[in-house]
Amino acid sequence: MEPGIWQCQVLGHERLSHRSRPEGELPGHKVTDFVDRGKVFGPNAGDNPVEYYVNPVGIQSIIFSAAELGPGMTLTTDSLAAFSANVNLVPRDASSPAVTLPLVQGMGFVTAIYHSVTPFLDSGIFFRTITPLPSPKTGVTKYKILLEDGKTWLLYATASNGSGLALTATSNTRLQAAGPFEGTIQIAKNPGDVASQEQSYDTAAGAYPTSASLSASVDGSTGSYTLSWTKGGDGSPLLMFALPHHIQSMAATTSAGKTTIQLQTTVKGLATGVIGDSWTMIEPDLPTSIGFAPWNAASGSNQAISAAAQQKINAAGTTELSQDMDAQSNLNSMYYSGKALSKFATAIYAVHDLAGNRDLAQAGLNKLKQAFARFASNKQQFPLVYESAWGGVVSTAAYATGDSGVDFGNTYYNDHHFHWSYFIHAAAIIGYLDPSWIPANRGEIIHFQSPATSHYYSLVVSSTWHRVSMLLLTVLDWVNTLIRDAANPSPADPYFPVSRSFDWYHGHSWAKGLFDSGDGKDQESTSEDALFSYAMKMWGHTIGDTAMEARGNLMLAVQKRAFQNSFLMERANVNQPGNFVGNKVTGILFENKCDHVTYFGANPEYIEGIHMIPINPSSGYTRNQNFIKEEWATYFDNGRVDQVDGGWRGILYSNLALIDPKAAYNWFSGPDFDPKYLDNGATLTWYLALSAGLGGSE
């Protein structure tokens, strides 16, 4: 969990780190701040652009500890929610925590709640001075701390009984209280030791966030969303840190609380302190006009295709819709199966609506329905199960094979929004072309249960487990279940967490599931992230769920803003390091590093292309034209695109259609076009329709 601008790590906890505590590492909860000059660039730091940068993780600026903590300290968590969690530091053999830290995304202070134990504050940087300062408000003790690296920190302590907190430096690595303390200790960095920033911290000291809730509304093409925090402490207004995409879209009432405090984040540029117990962000340009047809910002959706282009679309469709859809989708991977269903659905739509060949489209649609039925009835090679420990629908592939990484780790919650997006998109098109299909077809999700209990389990497979129930669902319920798994909007849903994949604080999704990662969660495909939102929007449109459609539109708008700030880097980008921006895309963006690479290779077409696939009507919304032009000039112009082999070449040309549809259409429609340039999630039918619809065919 990245609570905004602080990196927090528990030290000396063997069950968390799976190792003994290194010499010199102090038990407790470490807080690290970041500055740009601390980033490590590589592999050759002198390159421009560099391939990666990473933030150091071993810096122990301030450590919350206590006399009662030491060897054998354990960590527990509670109150895990979409935006927050509590971390508890528990002494050996104790039943209750000595220290509790409420971690909330964007928190302005790192707050430790001490439960009648003796506070220690340690530092691996060393304390240079600690200066008591006048209390900013009743009941609050204040200190200024200067570390040996020249950075200034502020400490605020609020005792439950109002007695204050006296700290003594027992060495240059430890501040110690005289005895047990019941109350909160809060720390924050004051960059530059600026008086006005210190006053802002003074205003908010004594209060801390404990959790957050999200609300949103849409009115036409304008949407807004509000993050509201519950808080503990003395009732002072909260200080929270906003990311650049928040600052850009803040409502005037929220923006009025901005301070001059700015702290460096790990991978998102500068975060700005904002005083207030809630924020409202406004998105004034929702993609309400985007449908299934080719779309661009200048002309909107376009279903008018030239007669010549229609002929080519029908010719390609005749060939591609005659393929064995069932065989191409009956795979041992939910990801690749979904891609096959989605590509055929898109081709059928193009033939039906854009080329006007309803007979050909109907024949293809009948085949697609049959292929989709395997999944809606849960008869695929690795059926889905409901997994109760984390509350979600997962593939049984890992249970059957023993390989946690099979199907990209789907069983362990990796990439769910990627995988489900293709099924949702295919279903949206099928339902659009034949509304009777949705209620007429039934599916099932098979639940597994341990015979010894009443709870569902799936994380460990046992031969003594058996199938206890089969819940029959309509296709509507089956698709909605996938949406609930990845993007459930309701905290009242007892089966799924709120917004498992999409992070409403960061403005994009995370792809990492239940796997350890030294650099935190990550995502390498902004385009498939956006595909989920687009697919959900279009499914909502197809079934008449206006709230779902509105959520999809709002998510796309937020993603567009977050992508352009953090992932898709134009020359003017100020949030990523200047010697990294030239990569154009971040590659894999982790919580603690950016690495211009993919999990499957380092070719430029892989790294750039994974942020393109699949090009769909929403691509021209989330990928602005200036970025595409810069990226094309960096990697693919002057014939370099034609040196790319395989399906990636088709992906690159489909992306070119967003800025130069004529060049793209001419290439796809040329007499020498080779199907080897189509990846397994693409059809020539759609690429022709896309580029023609964007103006590529007169």
N, C-alpha and C positions, 0 to 999 in steps of 0.2 A: 504494500500500500504506500503510495506516495502522497503524504498529506500536504502537498503544495510545494513549499520551498525548503522544507527541512528533510534531511535524511535521518531517519531514526532506526537504530539497530540495537538489539539486545546483546550484551556482552557477557561472557562467562556462563552461558546457558547451554549445557552440553546437548540436551535433547533437541534444541533448535539448530545448533550449528554442527552437530554430529562430530564433535571433536573436543579435545580438552582445551581449556582456556590457555591461550599463549601467554608466555611470560610478559609481563608489562601491561596486559589487558585487564582492565578493572571491571568488576562485576557491576552491572547496572544497565541503564538505558542511555546509549550514546546519541548525541545530537551533533550533526555536522552541517555547516553552511557551505555554500559554494560560491566561487568567483570564477570568472572566465579564465583568468591566468592559471587556475589550478587544473584545467582540463588537460588531459593527456591525448596527444594527436599521434596518429600512426598510419601505416607502419613507418613511414618517413615523414617526420614532423615538418620538414621543409617543403613538402609537396603542396600545390594549390590547384585543385582541391586535395585534401587528405582523404584517405579512405574511411577513417573512423575517428571518433573522439569518445573518450570515456571520462567519467568523473572519479576521482580517487575515493575509495570507501574506507580506508583505514585511519582517517583523521578523527581523533577523539577531542573535539572542541570542548564540549561540556558533557559530563556523564552524571545523570541522576542516579544516586545510589543511597545506601543507608547502612548504618553500623550493623544492622541485623542481617544484611545480605552478605553472601560470601560463597564459598564452595558449596555446591549442591543447590544453589538457587534455581528455581524453575520458573517457567513462563506459562501463563494461561491467558486466554482471550475470552471475552464475552461481548455481548451486544453487537455482534457483527451485523452490519447493515450496508446499504449501497454506498454510503459516503463516509462511514465511520466504523471504528472498532475500539474496544478497550483492551489495553495490554496491562497485565498484572504481573508484578515481580513478587514471587513468593519465596520466603526463606526456607531452607531445608527443614523438613518435618513439620512445617506450619500448614494450617488448614485455610488460612486467609492471607491475602496479599499484604505486603508491607507498603508497596507503592502501586498506584494505578495511574496509567497515562491514557486519557481519552484522546485518540488520534482521529482527526477529522480533516478531510481534504481542504486545503487552503487555510488552515488555522494560523492565526497571527502570532501566537505564542506556542511554545511547547510547554504544556502544563502537566505537572506531576502532583497527584493527590497523595499526601503522606498520611498513613494510618497509625498515628501514635508510635512512630519509630524515629530514630535519630538520623536526620538528614546528613548525607555526605554529598558534596558536589566535587567531582574529580575532573581533571583535565589532562589529556595527553599532550596538549600544546604548552602547558604551564601557565599559571597565573602570574601576571606581572604586578598588578595592583587590584585591590578591591576597596571600593570607596562607598561608605554609607551616605545616602542622600536623603533629603527631607521627604517625608511621606507625601505622595501625590493625592491621597484621600484617606479617610478614616479607616483604620484597621489594616493598612497595607504598608509593609516594610519594603524599602527600595535600596538596591545596591547597583553601582556601576562596576563592571568587571572589565579589565583590560588584559588580554592574553598576550603572550610573547610574540605572536604573529602580528601584533598591532591592531587586532580587531576588538571592537568595543561591544560588550553585551550588557543588557539590562536585566536585572533580576527583581522580581516582585513576589513577596510572600504574604499570604493572607492566612492568619491563624484562625481556626474556628472559634476560639475563645477571645480573640482580639488582642492577644498578648504580644504579638510580633514575633520576629525571628532574629536571633543574634548569631552571626556566622563568624568563625575565626579561621584564619589561614594557619593550618598546622604544618604545611609545607607548600612548596610552589606547585604541587599537584592536587592539593585537597583543601576544601573549605568544609568546616564541620560545625554543626550546631552543638549547643551545650547539652541538650537532652532531647527527649521525645517531642515530636511536633505533630500536631493534628491540623491539617489545612493544606493549602496549595502553594506550590512554588512554580513560578512561571519565568521563562527566560526568552529573550528575543535579541537578535542582533541589530545594532544601530549603525548602519554603514556610514562611515565618515564622522561618527559621533556628532550628528547634526542636532541642534537644540529643538528645532521644529518637529523633527521626527520623534525625538524623545517625548515631546508633549503629546503626540498622537498615541504613543505607547502608554503614557500616563493615563490618558483618557479611558483606554480600554482595559487597563490592568484590573485584575480582580474578577473578570468574567472570562469564561472559556466555552467553546462550543462542545456539545456532547453528541449531537446527531444532526442530520439534515433531512429535509423533505423537499420534494420537487412538485411544482404545479405549473401548468401551461395552458395557454389559450390561443386560438386561431380565429382571426376575423378576415375572411377573404384571403388576400395574399400577404397579410401581416400576421406574424406569430410572436408570441412572447413566452418566456419561461422564467420561473422564479425559484431560486434556491433560498430556503428559509431554514434557519438554524435554531434548534433548542439549545439552551445554555445552562450552565451552572455558575456558581459564584455569587458575586454581590449585585448583579443586575446592571452593571455597566454595559455600554454598547460594545458589541464585538468588533474586533479588528480581524479581517480576513484578507487573504491575498488572492488577487485576481490575475488570471493569465491574460496574455495579449488579446486573445479573441473575446474574452469577457469585456475588457476595456473598450474595444471597438464597438460593441453592441449594447452597452449599458444604457438603461433608461436614465433620463435626466435626474430623477430623484435618487437613483442609486449612485450615479456619477458624482453627485454632490458630496458624497462621503469619501472621495478619493483623498489620499494623503500623498506626501512626497516620498514616502518610503518605497524603495524598490530593491528587491533582492533577486539574486540570480537563481533560476531554477536549474534542474539538471539538463533538460533537453527542450525547454519551451521558452527560452529567453527570459526577460525580466518580469517578475511578478510585482504587482502594485498593491500596496496596502489600502484597503477600503473599510471605512468605519460604517457599521450598520448590521442589523440582525437579519437582513435579507437582501438579496440582489434580484433585480429584474433585468433581463436582457431582451432586446427586441430584434427580431429578424424581419425586415420590411419587404423582402423579395422572395417569398416562398415559391417553390417551383410548381405552382398549381396548374400551369398550362402544360406540363409534361405528361404525356400519355405513353402509348405504345409506339407511336410513330416517330420518325427522326425529328430531332428538336435542336434548335439553336436559339441563343438569346435574342438575335436580331429579328427572326421571323416566327419564332414559336414552333409548334408542331406542324409538320408538313406531310399531308397524304397525297399531294398532287405529284405524280410520277409521270414522266414522259412515256409515250407509247413505246419508244425504242427501249427504254429501260425496263418497262413492264415485260417486254418480250424476253429480255435477258433474265429477269427475275423468274419468270415462268419456266424458262429453259433450265435454269439452275435448280429451281424447285422440283421440277419433274424428276431430275436425277436424284436429288438429295432426299426427297420425301419418299422415294421408292426404297431407300435403305432400310435395313432391319433395325427399327427403333428399339424393339424389345431386346435384341442381342446387345446393342450398343449401351443400353442402360442397365442391363442385368449384370452388374459388376460387383466385386467384393469391396467397393468403396462408395460410401454415401456421397463423397465429394464428386467423384467422376461420374457417378450415376446421375446426380442432379445436373451436372453440366450438360450431359447428353439430353436429358429431358428438356432443359431450358433452350438449348440450341435449336431443337426441332420445333419447340413451341414458337420461337421467334421467327423461324422460317415459315411456318404455317401462317402466322399472322401476316407476314410480308406478302405471301401469295394471296391471301384472302382479302386484306384491306388495301394493300398498296398496288398489287398487280391485278386484282379483280377476278382471280381464277378460283371461284368458289368450289367447283367440283374437285379440283386438285387439292385445295385446302381441306375439304371435308374428308377426302380419302386419307390424307395425312393425319387429320385430327382423330379419326377413328383408331388409327394405329397408335397414336400418342396416348389416347385414353387407356388403351389396353396396357401399354407399357407403364403408365403411371399407376394403374390399379395394383400392380405388384407391391408398390410401396405403401399405398393407402391401406392395403389389406395386410401389411407387415409380413409379406412373404419373400422379401429380398434375401440375399445370401446371408447377411447378418442383420436380423431384425432389430428393431429398437425396443428398449425397455425403459421403464421409469426407474430412476436411481434416487433413493430417498435421502442418502447422507447429505448430498448437495442440492437435491431437489431439481432433477432435470431428466430429459429424455436423451439417451445415449445409445450408440451402436454397441452391439454385443461382440464386435470383432475382437477386441482385446481379451474378453472373457474366453472366447473360443480358441484363440491362438496363443494366449499368454504373452503377446507382444503389446506393450502399452503404447507403442508408437504407431501401430497399424492404423491405416486410414487417417494419417496425420494426427493421431492422438484423440480422435473423436470420443472414444469411450471415457477419456479423462478430460473431457470438456474443451479440448483445443478446437479452435476454428468453427465453433457451432454457427456463428452468424454467416460465415462463408458458405458452409455446407448447406444450411437450410435455405439460403437466399435463392439458390437455383430451383429448388422444389417449389418455393412460394411463387417465384416468377413464372414457372411453367404452369402452375395451377391458376394463376391470375389470367393468363392468356386463354387457357382451356375454358375457364368459366366465363370469360368475356365472349368467346366465340359460341359457347353453348351453355347458357345459364342453367339449363335443366340438369346439367351434369353434376352440379354441386350437391343438391339435396338427394339426388338419385343414387349416389354411390356411397357405400359404407366401407369403413376401414376398421382397423383394430390396433390397439396398443396392448401388448402382452405384459402383464406385471408379474414379477417374480417375488416370492416371499419365503422367508425362512420358516420352516415348519415350527420352530420353537417360539416364535414371537409373532406379533401382529404387524411388524414393520416390514416394509419392502427394502430389500438390499440388492446391490449389484456390484459393489466394489470388489468383492471377493467371490469367486465362483466356487461352489461346493457341489459335489455330486449328490448330496442329500437334499438339495433344494429342488423344488418342483414348481411347475406352473400351477397357480392357484386361481387365476381369473383371467378372462379375456374381455376387455372393455370395447364393445363395438361402437364405432364412431362414424359419423358422416365424413366425407372429404373435408367439409367445412371445419369440423372439429379437429381433424388430423392436421390440416395446415395451420389452424389457429394454435394448436399445441406446439408446433415448431416455433411459432412467433412468441408464444408465452415462454418457451424455454430460453430464447435469446434476448427477448425484449419485452418481458412482462411489465406492464405499466402500473400494476396495482399492488400495494403492500398488503391488501386484504386477500390476495391469492395464496391459499395455504400450500400449494404444490410447487411454486416456482419463485425464486428470488426476484426482486425488482431489477430489471435491466441488467441481466447477467453480462452481456457483451458491451453494450454502449455505455460509455462513461459520460454522464451529463456534466461533470465538472471539466473533464479534459476535452470534451467535444468530439470524441471519436471512440471507436471500440478498441478493446484489447483482444488479441487472439489467444493468448496463453491460458491454458487450463490448469490442471492440478499437477504441474511439474515444477520442480525447483529451478530457479534461475538466478544466477549471481547478479544479473543486472536488471532483475524485475520483469514485469510483464512486457509484451512487445506486440507489434503489428508490422507486417511487411506489405500488406496490400490495402491501400486506401480505396481502390476501385471496388474491390469485393465487399469492403465495409459499406461503401455507398450503395452497392447493389442490394444489400439486405434492406436498407431503408427504402430504396426505390421499389423493390419487390413487395415490401409490406404496404407501401402506399398504394400500389396498383392492385394488390389483393383486396385492400380495404375498399378501393373504388369498385372493383368487380362485385363484391358481395354487399355493397351499400353500407359499409361501416364507415361513416364519415369521421368518427373519432380516430379510427386507425389510420385512415388516409391522411388526416391532419397531422398525426404524430409522425408519419413517414415524411411528409413535407417539411415539418419543423426539423426533424433529424437531419435531413439532407441540407437544409440551410445552415445548421450549426456545423455539420461536417465540412461543408464548403469553406466556411470561415476558418475552422481549425486546421484543415488541410493546407490552406494557403498560408497560414501563419507558421506551421511547423513541419509539414511533410513535403509539399510541392513548392520548391524554392525558386522564386524569381530572383533576378539580380538584386532587386531592391530589398530583399528579405533582411531584416535586422534581428530576427529572433534566433537564427542559427549562426554559429561562428562564421566569420567572413571567409575563412580558408576551407570551409565545408560546403558553402552555398553553391559552388560551381558544379557539384554533383547533380544538381537539379532535383533529385528526390533523395530522401534520407536513406533509402534502402530499408533496413530493419530499424525501426525506432523502438528502443527499449526505454524503460523508465530512467535508466542511468547512463545510456550511451546511444549513439547513432552509428550504424555500420552500413556503409554503402555496399551491400552485398545481398544475396538471398540465401535461403536455406538449401538451395539446390544448385547454386553456381554463381559465378561472378561476371558473366558476360553482360555487357551494357544492355542488350535487349532483354535479358532476364530481369535485371534490377529496375530498369525503367518500365518494362512491359508489365511486370507484376502489379504496378500501380495503374495500369490501363485496363486490364481484363476484367470483365468483358465490356467492350465499348457498346453502350446502350443509350437510350434517349436522355438519361440523366448525366451522362459523361460530360457533355458540353456545358453543364451547369456547375459541376464540382471541379472541372479542369478548365480554367479560364484560358482564353486564346493566347494571351501573351506568354503564359507559362509554356503552353504547348509549342509555340514558335521558338522560344529560347531552348527548350529541351531538344527539339528537332535539329536546330542549328548546332547544338553541342555534340550530338551523337550520330545523326542519321541523314543529314543533307548531303548534297553533292554525290549521290549515288551510293553512299555508305549503307543505306537501308538494304540495297540489293546484294550486299555481301552477307546479310543475315540469312541463315538457313532455317528450313522447317516452318512450323506454324507461327513462330514468332514474327516472321516477315509479314504474314497476314494481319497479325495484331497491330504491328507498327503502322501498316497502311490504313487500317481501320481508324486508328488514332489520328492519322494525317487527314482523314475525311473531316475532322472537326475544324481544321483551318484551311485545307485545300481540297475540297470535295471533288473537284474536277480531276486533279492528279490521282486521287485515290480511285475514283470511278474508272478512269481510263486504265489503270493497272488491273483492277478486278475484272473489268469487262474485256480485257485484251485477249486476242486469239491464242496467246501462248500461256495463259494463266494455268498454273499447275496446282491441283488440289493438295499437293504436299505442303502448300503454304497455309493450309487451314489446320489450326490446332483442334483438339478433340472437343472443344466447347464452342466451335464456330462453324458457320455455313457460308458458302458463297452467296446463297440466296439473301441472307440478311446483310452482308457486306455491300452487295449491289444496291439493295433497297436503302440502306443507310446513306451511302455516298450519293446516290441519286436524289434522295429526299432532301439532302442538305444542299443541293444545287449542282451536283456533279454531272447531271445529264440534262442537256437542253431539251 
